[in-house]
Amino acid sequence: MGTLRRELHLFHICAIACGAMISSGIFVLPGLAYARAGPAVIIGYLLAGLLSLPGMLSIAEMATAMPKAGADCFAVVRSMGPSVGTVAGLLSWFSLSMKGAFALVGISVFMAEFAHLNMHAVALAFCLVFVVVNLLGIRTAGRMQLALVIALFALMSAYVALGLPRVEVGRFEAFAPKGMTAVFFVTGYVFIAYGGLLKIASVAEEVRNPSRNIPMGMILSLLVVTVFYTLMVFVTVGVLDGADLAGSLTPISDGAGAFMGGPGRIALSIAAVLAFLTTANAGIMTAARSLVPLSRDRLFPAAFGRINARFGTPHNALLLTGVFIAVSLCLRLELLVEAASIVLVLTNGLACLSVIILRESRLQNYHPLFRTPLYPWLQIAGLVGFGFVLVEMGVAAYLVSAALIVSGSCAYWFYGRKRVQRESALLHLIERFTARELTSRLLETELKEIIRERDSIVKDRFDEVIERCVVLDLPGRVEAAELFKTAAAALGQRLGLPERAILDRLLDREMQSTTVIGPGLAVPHAVVEGEAAFDILIARCREGIVFPDAASGVEAVFVLVGSLDVRNTYLRALAAIAQIAQDPQFERRWMQARGAEDLRDLVLLSRRRREG
Protein backbone atom coordinates (compact mmCIF):
# COMPACT_ATOMS: atom_id res chain seq x y z
CA MET A 1 0.00 0.00 0.00
CA GLY A 2 2.99 2.31 0.46
CA THR A 3 4.11 4.43 3.37
CA LEU A 4 3.48 8.05 4.26
CA ARG A 5 6.44 10.40 4.73
CA ARG A 6 7.36 11.98 8.08
CA GLU A 7 7.61 15.64 7.05
CA LEU A 8 5.61 17.58 9.69
CA HIS A 9 7.31 19.48 12.53
CA LEU A 10 5.84 21.00 15.72
CA PHE A 11 4.97 24.28 13.98
CA HIS A 12 3.14 22.37 11.25
CA ILE A 13 1.22 20.43 13.92
CA CYS A 14 0.16 23.62 15.71
CA ALA A 15 -0.76 25.22 12.38
CA ILE A 16 -2.89 22.24 11.34
CA ALA A 17 -4.68 22.07 14.71
CA CYS A 18 -5.17 25.83 15.15
CA GLY A 19 -6.12 26.36 11.54
CA ALA A 20 -8.55 23.47 11.72
CA MET A 21 -10.20 24.89 14.84
CA ILE A 22 -10.28 28.59 14.00
CA SER A 23 -12.88 28.96 11.29
CA SER A 24 -16.66 28.98 11.19
CA GLY A 25 -16.68 27.99 14.86
CA ILE A 26 -15.64 31.55 15.77
CA PHE A 27 -16.36 33.59 12.64
CA VAL A 28 -19.93 32.29 12.08
CA LEU A 29 -21.24 30.44 15.15
CA PRO A 30 -21.15 33.15 17.90
CA GLY A 31 -24.17 34.94 16.46
CA LEU A 32 -26.22 31.73 16.15
CA ALA A 33 -25.12 30.62 19.63
CA TYR A 34 -25.87 34.06 21.13
CA ALA A 35 -29.44 33.78 19.87
CA ARG A 36 -29.81 30.62 21.99
CA ALA A 37 -27.94 31.56 25.18
CA GLY A 38 -27.36 35.32 25.29
CA PRO A 39 -24.07 36.70 26.69
CA ALA A 40 -23.50 33.33 28.44
CA VAL A 41 -22.32 32.09 25.04
CA ILE A 42 -18.86 33.00 26.39
CA ILE A 43 -19.23 30.28 29.04
CA GLY A 44 -20.36 27.85 26.35
CA TYR A 45 -17.10 28.37 24.40
CA LEU A 46 -15.00 28.02 27.54
CA LEU A 47 -16.82 24.83 28.62
CA ALA A 48 -16.46 23.36 25.13
CA GLY A 49 -12.70 23.94 25.37
CA LEU A 50 -12.55 22.23 28.78
CA LEU A 51 -14.68 19.37 27.45
CA SER A 52 -12.15 18.87 24.66
CA LEU A 53 -9.38 18.21 27.18
CA PRO A 54 -10.09 14.55 28.12
CA GLY A 55 -10.56 13.43 24.52
CA MET A 56 -7.56 15.41 23.32
CA LEU A 57 -5.21 13.98 25.96
CA SER A 58 -6.55 10.46 25.37
CA ILE A 59 -5.98 10.74 21.63
CA ALA A 60 -2.50 12.18 22.27
CA GLU A 61 -1.63 9.16 24.42
CA MET A 62 -2.83 6.65 21.84
CA ALA A 63 -1.15 8.53 18.98
CA THR A 64 2.23 8.37 20.75
CA ALA A 65 1.74 4.65 21.35
CA MET A 66 0.59 3.99 17.78
CA PRO A 67 1.70 6.85 15.51
CA LYS A 68 -0.15 5.67 12.43
CA ALA A 69 -2.32 7.44 9.87
CA GLY A 70 -5.73 7.97 11.43
CA ALA A 71 -4.24 7.10 14.83
CA ASP A 72 -7.54 7.65 16.70
CA CYS A 73 -9.34 5.09 14.51
CA PHE A 74 -6.30 2.80 14.39
CA ALA A 75 -6.19 2.74 18.20
CA VAL A 76 -9.93 2.15 18.60
CA VAL A 77 -9.70 -0.91 16.33
CA ARG A 78 -6.90 -2.29 18.56
CA SER A 79 -8.77 -1.32 21.71
CA MET A 80 -12.38 -2.38 21.07
CA GLY A 81 -12.16 -4.52 17.98
CA PRO A 82 -12.88 -4.12 14.26
CA SER A 83 -16.65 -3.59 14.57
CA VAL A 84 -16.39 -0.59 16.92
CA GLY A 85 -13.24 0.52 15.07
CA THR A 86 -15.12 0.66 11.77
CA VAL A 87 -17.79 2.84 13.36
CA ALA A 88 -15.12 5.06 14.95
CA GLY A 89 -13.21 5.42 11.68
CA LEU A 90 -16.27 6.42 9.71
CA LEU A 91 -17.36 8.79 12.51
CA SER A 92 -13.94 10.44 12.42
CA TRP A 93 -14.02 10.71 8.62
CA PHE A 94 -17.55 12.09 8.72
CA SER A 95 -16.79 14.68 11.42
CA LEU A 96 -13.59 15.92 9.80
CA SER A 97 -15.29 16.10 6.40
CA MET A 98 -18.22 18.01 7.90
CA LYS A 99 -15.80 20.43 9.54
CA GLY A 100 -14.18 21.01 6.15
CA ALA A 101 -17.59 21.46 4.50
CA PHE A 102 -18.62 23.91 7.21
CA ALA A 103 -15.50 25.96 6.46
CA LEU A 104 -16.23 25.98 2.73
CA VAL A 105 -19.74 27.27 3.47
CA GLY A 106 -18.13 30.01 5.56
CA ILE A 107 -15.88 30.99 2.66
CA SER A 108 -18.87 31.31 0.36
CA VAL A 109 -20.79 33.43 2.92
CA PHE A 110 -17.96 35.96 3.19
CA MET A 111 -17.12 35.95 -0.50
CA ALA A 112 -20.75 36.77 -1.23
CA GLU A 113 -20.27 40.02 0.74
CA PHE A 114 -17.64 41.26 -1.70
CA ALA A 115 -18.92 39.89 -4.98
CA HIS A 116 -22.20 38.64 -6.38
CA LEU A 117 -21.18 35.01 -6.73
CA ASN A 118 -23.10 31.79 -6.38
CA MET A 119 -22.30 30.48 -2.87
CA HIS A 120 -22.34 26.81 -3.85
CA ALA A 121 -20.12 27.44 -6.87
CA VAL A 122 -17.55 29.25 -4.69
CA ALA A 123 -17.55 26.44 -2.09
CA LEU A 124 -17.16 23.77 -4.78
CA ALA A 125 -14.31 25.65 -6.46
CA PHE A 126 -12.36 25.91 -3.20
CA CYS A 127 -13.06 22.24 -2.45
CA LEU A 128 -11.44 21.31 -5.77
CA VAL A 129 -8.43 23.57 -5.10
CA PHE A 130 -7.72 22.00 -1.71
CA VAL A 131 -8.10 18.46 -3.02
CA VAL A 132 -5.47 19.25 -5.66
CA VAL A 133 -3.14 20.91 -3.11
CA ASN A 134 -3.34 17.87 -0.85
CA LEU A 135 -2.77 15.48 -3.72
CA LEU A 136 0.57 17.23 -4.33
CA GLY A 137 1.93 16.22 -0.91
CA ILE A 138 1.71 16.80 2.84
CA ARG A 139 4.70 19.17 2.83
CA THR A 140 3.02 21.49 0.33
CA ALA A 141 -0.23 21.43 2.30
CA GLY A 142 1.63 21.88 5.62
CA ARG A 143 3.60 24.91 4.45
CA MET A 144 0.48 26.51 3.05
CA GLN A 145 -1.27 25.88 6.37
CA LEU A 146 1.53 27.48 8.40
CA ALA A 147 1.56 30.67 6.29
CA LEU A 148 -2.22 31.06 6.48
CA VAL A 149 -2.30 30.55 10.27
CA ILE A 150 0.41 33.15 10.94
CA ALA A 151 -1.55 35.75 8.98
CA LEU A 152 -4.76 34.72 10.74
CA PHE A 153 -3.33 35.11 14.25
CA ALA A 154 -1.97 38.55 13.42
CA LEU A 155 -5.46 39.80 12.47
CA MET A 156 -7.16 38.10 15.44
CA SER A 157 -4.65 39.62 17.86
CA ALA A 158 -5.39 43.08 16.46
CA TYR A 159 -9.14 42.48 16.93
CA VAL A 160 -8.71 41.54 20.60
CA ALA A 161 -6.18 44.28 21.41
CA LEU A 162 -8.25 47.06 19.84
CA GLY A 163 -11.62 45.70 20.92
CA LEU A 164 -11.09 45.11 24.66
CA PRO A 165 -10.99 48.85 25.54
CA ARG A 166 -14.30 49.35 23.65
CA VAL A 167 -16.25 46.66 25.54
CA GLU A 168 -19.39 47.96 27.32
CA VAL A 169 -20.04 46.06 30.55
CA GLY A 170 -23.75 46.88 30.40
CA ARG A 171 -24.17 44.52 27.46
CA PHE A 172 -23.56 41.56 29.80
CA GLU A 173 -26.62 42.22 31.97
CA ALA A 174 -29.12 39.35 31.92
CA PHE A 175 -26.09 37.13 31.39
CA ALA A 176 -27.96 33.82 30.93
CA PRO A 177 -31.55 34.83 30.00
CA LYS A 178 -32.54 31.29 28.95
CA GLY A 179 -30.90 29.47 31.86
CA MET A 180 -28.06 27.02 32.12
CA THR A 181 -29.83 24.45 29.94
CA ALA A 182 -29.31 26.78 26.99
CA VAL A 183 -25.63 27.20 27.97
CA PHE A 184 -25.11 23.42 27.98
CA PHE A 185 -26.83 23.15 24.61
CA VAL A 186 -24.53 25.84 23.23
CA THR A 187 -21.52 23.99 24.69
CA GLY A 188 -22.38 21.00 22.51
CA TYR A 189 -23.41 23.23 19.62
CA VAL A 190 -20.03 25.02 19.45
CA PHE A 191 -18.01 21.90 20.27
CA ILE A 192 -17.26 21.66 16.54
CA ALA A 193 -15.11 24.76 17.01
CA TYR A 194 -12.53 22.54 18.76
CA GLY A 195 -12.75 19.64 16.34
CA GLY A 196 -9.39 20.43 14.76
CA LEU A 197 -7.60 18.77 17.67
CA LEU A 198 -8.61 15.36 16.32
CA LYS A 199 -6.95 16.12 13.03
CA ILE A 200 -3.47 15.74 14.49
CA ALA A 201 -4.13 12.04 15.13
CA SER A 202 -5.07 11.61 11.48
CA VAL A 203 -1.60 12.72 10.31
CA ALA A 204 0.35 11.01 13.14
CA GLU A 205 2.25 8.80 10.70
CA GLU A 206 3.63 11.88 8.95
CA VAL A 207 4.85 13.67 12.10
CA ARG A 208 8.53 13.80 12.97
CA ASN A 209 9.30 12.87 16.58
CA PRO A 210 5.60 12.08 17.26
CA SER A 211 6.14 11.29 20.96
CA ARG A 212 7.04 14.94 21.58
CA ASN A 213 5.36 16.87 18.81
CA ILE A 214 1.87 15.33 18.92
CA PRO A 215 1.03 15.95 22.61
CA MET A 216 2.86 19.28 22.70
CA GLY A 217 1.19 20.46 19.50
CA MET A 218 -2.25 19.46 20.78
CA ILE A 219 -1.84 21.08 24.20
CA LEU A 220 -0.41 24.32 22.82
CA SER A 221 -3.12 24.53 20.17
CA LEU A 222 -5.99 23.98 22.63
CA LEU A 223 -4.59 26.51 25.09
CA VAL A 224 -4.03 29.23 22.49
CA VAL A 225 -7.33 28.68 20.69
CA THR A 226 -9.42 28.56 23.90
CA VAL A 227 -7.93 31.87 25.04
CA PHE A 228 -8.54 33.50 21.65
CA TYR A 229 -12.08 32.14 21.38
CA THR A 230 -13.04 33.39 24.83
CA LEU A 231 -11.53 36.84 24.29
CA MET A 232 -12.97 37.25 20.80
CA VAL A 233 -16.49 36.26 21.86
CA PHE A 234 -16.18 38.52 24.92
CA VAL A 235 -15.21 41.48 22.70
CA THR A 236 -17.97 40.73 20.18
CA VAL A 237 -20.70 40.51 22.84
CA GLY A 238 -19.34 43.67 24.47
CA VAL A 239 -19.34 45.88 21.37
CA LEU A 240 -22.54 44.80 19.54
CA ASP A 241 -26.19 45.23 20.44
CA GLY A 242 -27.83 41.89 21.21
CA ALA A 243 -30.36 42.38 18.42
CA ASP A 244 -27.59 42.88 15.86
CA LEU A 245 -25.53 39.94 17.12
CA ALA A 246 -28.30 37.34 17.47
CA GLY A 247 -28.42 35.20 14.35
CA SER A 248 -25.64 37.06 12.51
CA LEU A 249 -23.54 34.90 10.18
CA THR A 250 -20.67 37.43 10.26
CA PRO A 251 -20.45 38.33 13.99
CA ILE A 252 -16.70 39.02 14.21
CA SER A 253 -16.73 41.20 11.10
CA ASP A 254 -19.76 43.04 12.50
CA GLY A 255 -17.88 43.56 15.78
CA ALA A 256 -14.82 44.91 13.97
CA GLY A 257 -17.04 47.27 12.01
CA ALA A 258 -18.53 48.59 15.27
CA PHE A 259 -15.20 49.92 16.62
CA MET A 260 -12.88 50.03 13.58
CA GLY A 261 -15.30 51.05 10.86
CA GLY A 262 -15.23 49.80 7.27
CA PRO A 263 -11.47 49.00 7.15
CA GLY A 264 -11.79 46.91 10.32
CA ARG A 265 -14.75 45.03 8.93
CA ILE A 266 -12.82 44.24 5.75
CA ALA A 267 -9.72 43.18 7.71
CA LEU A 268 -11.65 40.72 9.89
CA SER A 269 -13.57 39.44 6.89
CA ILE A 270 -10.19 38.68 5.35
CA ALA A 271 -9.22 36.95 8.62
CA ALA A 272 -12.42 34.89 8.41
CA VAL A 273 -11.63 33.82 4.86
CA LEU A 274 -8.09 32.87 5.93
CA ALA A 275 -9.57 30.85 8.78
CA PHE A 276 -11.95 29.05 6.46
CA LEU A 277 -9.11 28.33 4.06
CA THR A 278 -6.98 26.77 6.82
CA THR A 279 -9.86 24.65 8.11
CA ALA A 280 -10.94 23.46 4.68
CA ASN A 281 -7.35 22.55 3.85
CA ALA A 282 -6.85 20.72 7.17
CA GLY A 283 -10.26 19.06 6.91
CA ILE A 284 -9.55 17.50 3.53
CA MET A 285 -5.94 16.65 4.52
CA THR A 286 -6.93 14.78 7.69
CA ALA A 287 -10.34 13.34 6.82
CA ALA A 288 -8.83 11.38 3.95
CA ARG A 289 -6.26 9.86 6.31
CA SER A 290 -9.04 8.54 8.56
CA LEU A 291 -9.86 6.06 5.80
CA VAL A 292 -6.27 4.78 5.48
CA PRO A 293 -6.20 2.62 8.67
CA LEU A 294 -9.62 1.12 7.83
CA SER A 295 -8.33 0.21 4.40
CA ARG A 296 -5.04 -1.20 5.72
CA ASP A 297 -7.02 -3.33 8.19
CA ARG A 298 -9.22 -4.59 5.32
CA LEU A 299 -12.31 -3.03 6.92
CA PHE A 300 -12.70 -0.72 3.91
CA PRO A 301 -11.79 -1.28 0.24
CA ALA A 302 -8.03 -1.53 -0.27
CA ALA A 303 -8.05 1.21 -2.92
CA PHE A 304 -8.55 3.89 -0.26
CA GLY A 305 -5.35 2.93 1.55
CA ARG A 306 -3.10 3.22 -1.50
CA ILE A 307 -0.37 5.85 -1.31
CA ASN A 308 0.68 7.73 -4.43
CA ALA A 309 4.26 6.73 -5.25
CA ARG A 310 5.23 10.18 -6.51
CA PHE A 311 3.60 12.49 -3.97
CA GLY A 312 3.28 10.18 -0.94
CA THR A 313 -0.42 10.98 -0.46
CA PRO A 314 -3.53 8.75 -0.17
CA HIS A 315 -4.94 9.92 -3.51
CA ASN A 316 -8.06 7.73 -3.68
CA ALA A 317 -9.07 8.62 -0.11
CA LEU A 318 -8.56 12.31 -0.91
CA LEU A 319 -10.76 12.08 -3.99
CA LEU A 320 -13.55 10.28 -2.10
CA THR A 321 -13.37 12.86 0.69
CA GLY A 322 -13.57 15.69 -1.82
CA VAL A 323 -16.68 14.18 -3.42
CA PHE A 324 -18.34 13.64 -0.02
CA ILE A 325 -17.64 17.24 1.07
CA ALA A 326 -18.99 18.54 -2.23
CA VAL A 327 -22.26 16.63 -1.72
CA SER A 328 -22.57 17.70 1.94
CA LEU A 329 -22.43 21.37 0.87
CA CYS A 330 -26.10 20.99 -0.07
CA LEU A 331 -27.09 20.50 3.61
CA ARG A 332 -28.67 23.28 5.69
CA LEU A 333 -26.03 25.18 7.74
CA GLU A 334 -27.45 24.47 11.23
CA LEU A 335 -27.91 20.77 10.40
CA LEU A 336 -24.28 20.68 9.24
CA VAL A 337 -23.13 22.20 12.54
CA GLU A 338 -25.21 19.92 14.78
CA ALA A 339 -24.25 16.77 12.88
CA ALA A 340 -20.53 17.58 13.01
CA SER A 341 -20.65 18.51 16.72
CA ILE A 342 -22.50 15.32 17.67
CA VAL A 343 -20.02 13.15 15.81
CA LEU A 344 -17.09 14.94 17.43
CA VAL A 345 -18.59 14.33 20.88
CA LEU A 346 -18.96 10.61 20.07
CA THR A 347 -15.42 10.41 18.70
CA ASN A 348 -13.96 12.04 21.82
CA GLY A 349 -15.99 9.69 24.01
CA LEU A 350 -14.63 6.65 22.15
CA ALA A 351 -11.09 7.97 22.63
CA CYS A 352 -11.57 8.20 26.42
CA LEU A 353 -13.08 4.73 26.57
CA SER A 354 -10.30 3.28 24.41
CA VAL A 355 -7.57 4.55 26.72
CA ILE A 356 -9.32 3.00 29.73
CA ILE A 357 -9.53 -0.37 27.94
CA LEU A 358 -5.92 -0.25 26.69
CA ARG A 359 -4.59 0.58 30.14
CA GLU A 360 -6.75 -1.88 32.09
CA SER A 361 -6.08 -4.72 29.65
CA ARG A 362 -2.43 -4.46 30.80
CA LEU A 363 -1.03 -5.15 27.37
CA GLN A 364 2.70 -5.66 27.76
CA ASN A 365 3.54 -3.78 24.55
CA TYR A 366 1.24 -0.79 24.97
CA HIS A 367 4.00 1.81 25.42
CA PRO A 368 2.67 5.37 24.99
CA LEU A 369 5.45 7.92 25.30
CA PHE A 370 2.90 10.41 26.64
CA ARG A 371 0.50 9.32 29.37
CA THR A 372 -2.70 11.16 30.22
CA PRO A 373 -2.48 12.75 33.68
CA LEU A 374 -5.16 12.08 36.32
CA TYR A 375 -6.02 8.70 34.80
CA PRO A 376 -8.76 7.37 34.92
CA TRP A 377 -10.66 10.27 36.48
CA LEU A 378 -10.08 12.58 33.53
CA GLN A 379 -11.47 9.98 31.11
CA ILE A 380 -14.46 9.26 33.36
CA ALA A 381 -15.20 12.99 33.71
CA GLY A 382 -14.97 13.31 29.92
CA LEU A 383 -17.42 10.44 29.33
CA VAL A 384 -19.89 11.93 31.81
CA GLY A 385 -19.53 15.36 30.22
CA PHE A 386 -19.97 14.04 26.68
CA GLY A 387 -23.07 12.10 27.72
CA PHE A 388 -24.55 15.16 29.41
CA VAL A 389 -23.95 17.35 26.35
CA LEU A 390 -25.57 14.79 24.04
CA VAL A 391 -28.64 14.64 26.30
CA GLU A 392 -28.92 18.43 26.30
CA MET A 393 -28.68 18.57 22.51
CA GLY A 394 -32.00 16.73 22.29
CA VAL A 395 -33.69 14.30 19.92
CA ALA A 396 -31.70 15.37 16.85
CA ALA A 397 -28.52 14.22 18.59
CA TYR A 398 -29.96 10.75 19.17
CA LEU A 399 -31.20 10.41 15.61
CA VAL A 400 -27.93 11.53 13.98
CA SER A 401 -25.87 9.41 16.39
CA ALA A 402 -28.00 6.34 15.77
CA ALA A 403 -27.93 6.78 12.00
CA LEU A 404 -24.14 7.07 11.91
CA ILE A 405 -23.58 4.15 14.28
CA VAL A 406 -25.96 1.95 12.27
CA SER A 407 -24.23 2.96 9.02
CA GLY A 408 -20.80 2.09 10.42
CA SER A 409 -22.07 -1.20 11.82
CA CYS A 410 -23.59 -2.15 8.47
CA ALA A 411 -20.30 -1.33 6.71
CA TYR A 412 -18.50 -3.72 9.05
CA TRP A 413 -21.16 -6.43 8.90
CA PHE A 414 -21.45 -6.55 5.12
CA TYR A 415 -17.80 -5.82 4.22
CA GLY A 416 -15.16 -5.99 6.95
CA ARG A 417 -16.55 -8.93 8.94
CA LYS A 418 -15.92 -11.32 6.07
CA ARG A 419 -12.35 -10.19 5.56
CA VAL A 420 -10.72 -9.77 8.96
CA GLN A 421 -10.54 -11.38 12.37
CA ARG A 422 -8.61 -9.10 14.72
CA GLU A 423 -7.63 -9.41 18.34
CA SER A 424 -8.44 -6.43 20.59
CA ALA A 425 -7.44 -5.09 24.00
CA LEU A 426 -11.06 -5.59 25.08
CA LEU A 427 -10.56 -9.35 24.77
CA HIS A 428 -7.43 -9.07 26.89
CA LEU A 429 -9.44 -7.14 29.49
CA ILE A 430 -12.18 -9.80 29.55
CA GLU A 431 -9.50 -12.48 29.75
CA ARG A 432 -7.93 -10.73 32.73
CA PHE A 433 -11.14 -10.77 34.76
CA THR A 434 -12.49 -14.16 33.69
CA ALA A 435 -9.19 -16.10 33.66
CA ARG A 436 -10.26 -17.65 30.35
CA GLU A 437 -7.88 -18.10 27.41
CA LEU A 438 -9.41 -15.82 24.76
CA THR A 439 -6.40 -14.32 22.98
CA SER A 440 -3.22 -15.25 21.16
CA ARG A 441 -0.27 -12.87 20.80
CA LEU A 442 -1.38 -11.21 17.57
CA LEU A 443 -2.03 -7.79 19.13
CA GLU A 444 1.13 -7.86 21.27
CA THR A 445 3.21 -8.76 18.20
CA GLU A 446 1.69 -5.93 16.15
CA LEU A 447 2.32 -3.42 18.95
CA LYS A 448 5.92 -4.65 19.22
CA GLU A 449 6.53 -3.94 15.54
CA ILE A 450 4.90 -0.49 15.88
CA ILE A 451 7.27 0.36 18.75
CA ARG A 452 10.27 -0.80 16.73
CA GLU A 453 9.23 1.41 13.84
CA ARG A 454 8.34 4.36 16.11
CA ASP A 455 11.60 4.23 18.08
CA SER A 456 13.74 3.31 15.05
CA ILE A 457 15.02 0.20 16.83
CA VAL A 458 17.64 -1.61 14.77
CA LYS A 459 18.24 -5.12 16.09
CA ASP A 460 21.74 -5.97 17.30
CA ARG A 461 23.37 -9.28 18.21
CA PHE A 462 21.81 -9.28 21.69
CA ASP A 463 18.30 -8.83 20.21
CA GLU A 464 18.89 -11.70 17.80
CA VAL A 465 19.88 -14.01 20.68
CA ILE A 466 16.89 -12.95 22.82
CA GLU A 467 14.45 -13.52 19.96
CA ARG A 468 15.26 -17.23 19.86
CA CYS A 469 16.44 -17.92 23.43
CA VAL A 470 14.66 -20.11 26.01
CA VAL A 471 12.41 -18.17 28.40
CA LEU A 472 11.10 -19.87 31.54
CA ASP A 473 8.29 -18.69 33.79
CA LEU A 474 8.76 -20.84 36.88
CA PRO A 475 5.98 -21.61 39.36
CA GLY A 476 6.64 -21.72 43.10
CA ARG A 477 9.89 -21.05 44.95
CA VAL A 478 12.98 -22.56 43.29
CA GLU A 479 16.55 -23.28 44.47
CA ALA A 480 19.37 -21.87 42.31
CA ALA A 481 20.87 -25.34 41.85
CA GLU A 482 17.57 -26.61 40.48
CA LEU A 483 17.41 -23.72 38.02
CA PHE A 484 20.99 -24.42 36.94
CA LYS A 485 20.08 -28.04 36.15
CA THR A 486 17.17 -26.92 33.99
CA ALA A 487 19.30 -24.28 32.26
CA ALA A 488 22.19 -26.68 31.63
CA ALA A 489 19.84 -29.20 30.02
CA ALA A 490 18.23 -26.62 27.73
CA LEU A 491 21.42 -24.77 26.77
CA GLY A 492 23.44 -27.98 26.35
CA GLN A 493 20.93 -29.28 23.84
CA ARG A 494 20.89 -25.97 21.92
CA LEU A 495 24.67 -25.56 21.83
CA GLY A 496 25.51 -29.24 21.33
CA LEU A 497 27.51 -29.36 24.57
CA PRO A 498 27.45 -31.81 27.50
CA GLU A 499 24.82 -30.85 30.04
CA ARG A 500 27.09 -31.85 32.95
CA ALA A 501 29.93 -29.58 31.80
CA ILE A 502 27.63 -26.52 31.74
CA LEU A 503 26.10 -27.38 35.12
CA ASP A 504 29.49 -27.81 36.82
CA ARG A 505 30.74 -24.47 35.52
CA LEU A 506 27.58 -22.66 36.66
CA LEU A 507 27.85 -24.18 40.14
CA ASP A 508 31.59 -23.44 40.38
CA ARG A 509 31.08 -19.83 39.33
CA GLU A 510 28.37 -19.37 41.96
CA MET A 511 30.62 -20.83 44.68
CA GLN A 512 33.41 -18.35 43.83
CA SER A 513 31.14 -15.33 44.31
CA THR A 514 27.45 -14.65 43.98
CA THR A 515 26.10 -13.71 40.56
CA VAL A 516 23.29 -11.68 42.11
CA ILE A 517 24.13 -8.19 40.82
CA GLY A 518 21.16 -6.23 42.15
CA PRO A 519 17.88 -6.46 44.04
CA GLY A 520 15.93 -9.30 42.43
CA LEU A 521 18.40 -9.76 39.52
CA ALA A 522 21.09 -12.41 38.92
CA VAL A 523 23.31 -13.12 35.90
CA PRO A 524 24.88 -16.60 36.29
CA HIS A 525 27.39 -17.33 33.54
CA ALA A 526 29.73 -20.07 32.39
CA VAL A 527 32.66 -20.28 29.95
CA VAL A 528 32.52 -23.52 27.94
CA GLU A 529 34.68 -25.35 25.42
CA GLY A 530 34.21 -24.83 21.70
CA GLU A 531 34.05 -21.99 19.19
CA ALA A 532 31.37 -19.35 18.42
CA ALA A 533 29.16 -20.83 21.17
CA PHE A 534 26.88 -18.33 22.90
CA ASP A 535 23.34 -18.46 24.25
CA ILE A 536 21.12 -16.96 26.95
CA LEU A 537 18.34 -18.42 29.06
CA ILE A 538 15.88 -16.09 30.79
CA ALA A 539 13.94 -17.15 33.86
CA ARG A 540 11.34 -15.51 36.05
CA CYS A 541 10.07 -16.77 39.37
CA ARG A 542 7.50 -14.54 41.08
CA GLU A 543 8.04 -16.29 44.43
CA GLY A 544 11.82 -16.03 44.12
CA ILE A 545 14.83 -18.15 43.18
CA VAL A 546 16.98 -18.87 46.24
CA PHE A 547 20.68 -18.04 45.74
CA PRO A 548 23.06 -19.06 48.58
CA ASP A 549 24.39 -15.61 49.47
CA ALA A 550 21.34 -13.51 48.51
CA ALA A 551 19.35 -11.83 51.27
CA SER A 552 16.07 -12.47 49.48
CA GLY A 553 14.66 -14.37 46.52
CA VAL A 554 15.64 -13.37 42.97
CA GLU A 555 12.80 -12.86 40.46
CA ALA A 556 14.83 -12.20 37.27
CA VAL A 557 17.68 -14.43 36.08
CA PHE A 558 19.69 -14.22 32.84
CA VAL A 559 21.91 -17.30 32.38
CA LEU A 560 24.78 -16.63 29.94
CA VAL A 561 26.85 -19.45 28.43
CA GLY A 562 29.62 -18.87 25.87
CA SER A 563 33.02 -19.92 24.61
CA LEU A 564 36.17 -17.84 25.11
CA ASP A 565 36.26 -16.55 21.52
CA VAL A 566 32.93 -14.67 21.96
CA ARG A 567 34.02 -12.76 25.07
CA ASN A 568 33.04 -9.43 23.46
CA THR A 569 29.54 -10.73 22.76
CA TYR A 570 29.26 -11.80 26.39
CA LEU A 571 30.40 -8.40 27.69
CA ARG A 572 27.95 -6.57 25.42
CA ALA A 573 25.12 -8.83 26.58
CA LEU A 574 26.03 -8.13 30.19
CA ALA A 575 26.02 -4.37 29.50
CA ALA A 576 22.64 -4.64 27.75
CA ILE A 577 21.12 -6.52 30.72
CA ALA A 578 22.47 -3.90 33.13
CA GLN A 579 20.89 -1.07 31.08
CA ILE A 580 17.56 -2.90 30.91
CA ALA A 581 17.51 -3.50 34.67
CA GLN A 582 18.25 0.18 35.39
CA ASP A 583 14.85 1.20 34.02
CA PRO A 584 12.79 2.35 37.06
CA GLN A 585 9.78 0.47 35.65
CA PHE A 586 11.67 -2.78 34.98
CA GLU A 587 10.79 -4.61 38.20
CA ARG A 588 7.09 -3.70 38.04
CA ARG A 589 6.74 -4.65 34.38
CA TRP A 590 8.77 -7.85 34.89
CA MET A 591 6.42 -9.00 37.64
CA GLN A 592 3.27 -7.99 35.71
CA ALA A 593 4.24 -9.77 32.46
CA ARG A 594 1.70 -12.49 31.71
CA GLY A 595 4.05 -15.17 30.49
CA ALA A 596 7.24 -16.15 28.72
CA GLU A 597 6.61 -14.23 25.48
CA ASP A 598 5.71 -11.06 27.37
CA LEU A 599 9.02 -11.37 29.22
CA ARG A 600 10.86 -11.75 25.91
CA ASP A 601 9.16 -8.65 24.48
CA LEU A 602 9.96 -6.68 27.63
CA VAL A 603 13.67 -7.33 27.06
CA LEU A 604 13.51 -6.73 23.30
CA LEU A 605 11.70 -3.37 23.60
CA SER A 606 13.62 -1.97 26.57
CA ARG A 607 15.39 1.31 25.98
CA ARG A 608 19.15 0.82 25.78
CA ARG A 609 22.13 1.67 23.62
CA ARG A 610 22.34 -0.81 20.77
CA GLU A 611 25.61 -1.85 19.19
CA GLY A 612 25.86 -1.31 15.46
Protein Blocks (a to p, Z undefined) as FASTA:
>chain_A
ZZaddfbdfklmmmmmmmmmnmmkmmmmmmmmmmmnommlmmmmmmmmmmmmmmmmmmmm
mmmmmccehklmmmmmmmnojklmmmmmmmmmmmmmmmmmmmmmmmmmmmmmmoccdfkl
mmmmmmmmmmmmmmnojklmmmmmmmmmmmmmmmmmmmmmmmmmmpcfklmgokllnojk
lmmmmmmmmmmmmmmmmmmmmmmmmpghkllmmmmmmmmmmmmmmmmmmmmmmmmmmmpc
fklmnopablmlmmmmmmnojmlmmmmmmmmmmmmmmmmmmmmmmmmmmmmmmmmnopac
fklmpccfklopafklmmmmmmmmmmmmmpcfklmmmmmmmmmmmmmmmmmmmmmmmmmn
opaklccfbdcehiaklmmmmmmmmmmmmmmnommlmmmmmmmmmmmmmmmmmmmmmmoc
cddfklmmmmmmnopafbdcklmmmmmmmmmmmnopacdfklmmmmmmccdddehjddfk
lmmmmmmmmmmmmnopafklmmmmmmmmmmmpccbfbehiacdddddedehiacdddddd
fkopadfklcbdcfbdcdddddfklmmmmmmmmmmmmmmmmpmklmmmmmmpgblmlmmm
mmmmpccdddZZ
